[in-house]
Amino acid sequence: MKYVVIGGDAAGMSAAMQIIRNDKQAEVITLEKGSIYSYAQCGLPYIIGGHIPSTDDLIARKRETFQEKYGIDARIYHEVTKIDPKTKTVYGQKRDSNVPFDIQYDKLLIATGAEPLLPKWEGSKLNGIHTIKTIPDLHSLIEDIGTSKKEVAIIGGGYIGLEMAENFHDAGHHVTIIEQAPQLATVFDADMAEHIHNKAKEKNITLYLNESVQAFTGEETVHEVITDKRSIRAEIVIVAVGVKPNTQLVEQTGIHLSSNGAIIVNAQMETNIKDIYAAGDCATQYHRIKQKNDYIPLGTHANKQGRIAGLTMAGVHRTFQGVVGTAIIKFFDLTLARTGISEKEAEALRFPYHTIKAELPHIAAYYPTPEPMQVKLMYEAETNQLLGGQIIGKLGVDKRIDVLATALYHHMTIQDLEDLDLAYAPPYNMVWDPIQQTARRREH
Ligand code: FAD
């Protein structure tokens, strides 16, 4: 069986590894348009802050390892531009030589990820304006930063914007964040986002909310960001306003796409065309709480979907169980975490819901250095089923959000949360865990 995988990162290579493990006769060809395989984009911001020494540290497995140790024909500079499902052939061009290629497949995985959006603002081709996605993107940014401290403008206050802001700040640069929404981190409710705004102000980050970028000015290099309200001096600009799935190559294949262009897949990562699969940032993810397909492009989903795709392609039946909307972000000494749906999402879905909020210490208040934790829970008004949770604090946030994510995965109620047998000793918790204490404050 000849398997072709387009895309050599999280989803693509998770799949390729499952194929070679489960089909000993497999011929696996992976086609990557860049030159680097399997690297952790999630670590890129921390290079800027000096917390991770080198982009080499982000490479999980080198191309040579896939080739020599696992027998995968891992090709570089192979950009696929067209798929013909009738002849089961992919077509493309080698980026280093412009030589065209075509390769036939028995089973094909599309794992092409997503591209950062760069709106067509006037001046957006000026030097110093960057999006962050790949290791070469980061190297080009580092070159532009040089050795002096810079005025950095970050457009977009989502998780990449926040991580870049923190890391530029840590490296001694002055940071301005421009966000068109009324709050940073729009996956959080407005009341929770206030804690993020306060932290940004404490760190002397300039925030312009409710403000949209119109253009950039400068000679060769960017000098100012022009918004609908002001002009802001900037020597480096990071545009982090979202991503779009890389699915241009499926045009004219008949593969069904969602409204944002992501490939619609079922729980086995199959598309509507026989023997073509998709996984990761180029595909949809089934949301267990919303009970419909969603688009949440995260590495954690790409790895899981890639694994399921590889297993399915190799004939092993496994099901992608879906996501519940869990995410975690470090923002200076705060951890921002959420799972399930937000108030805005519940309103859009017309779920009748209640919320409960509490500020609680993360461990026994009498034990040294308890830190306050902001907890917000959301549950369905009629069934009491948990809908979501958001937690912000300095310590202990990660373990609570994962308990909540597990509860949501299993469609537990707010009452079930109270009944969980969670670990307690004073250095680790209170007798009633903060999420349980919050749950107990609900109206009966
Ligand atoms: P990608 O990693 O985008 O890989 C797709 C590959 O396909 C690329 O190598 C690309 O070159 C190749 N390709 C594309 N088109 C073609 C073509 N036509 N022909 C051949 N090859 C092609 N996620 C988290 O869960 N937690 C985090 O903390 C986190 N932090 C992040 C921080 C940053 C700065 C960034 C950029 C992303 C972060 N992510 C995080 C998201 C995560 O990195 C992605 O969700 C994940 O990489 C998606 O994996 P993928 O394999 O689907 O796509």
Residues whose N, C-alpha, C, O or C-beta is under 5 A from the ligand:
A	BS01	FAD	I6 G7 G8 D9 A10 A11 G12 L31 E32 K33 G34 I36 Q41 C42 L44 P45 H78 E79 V80 A111 T112 G113 A114 I132 K133 I160 N246 L249 A279 G280 D281 C282 P297 L298 G299 T300 A302
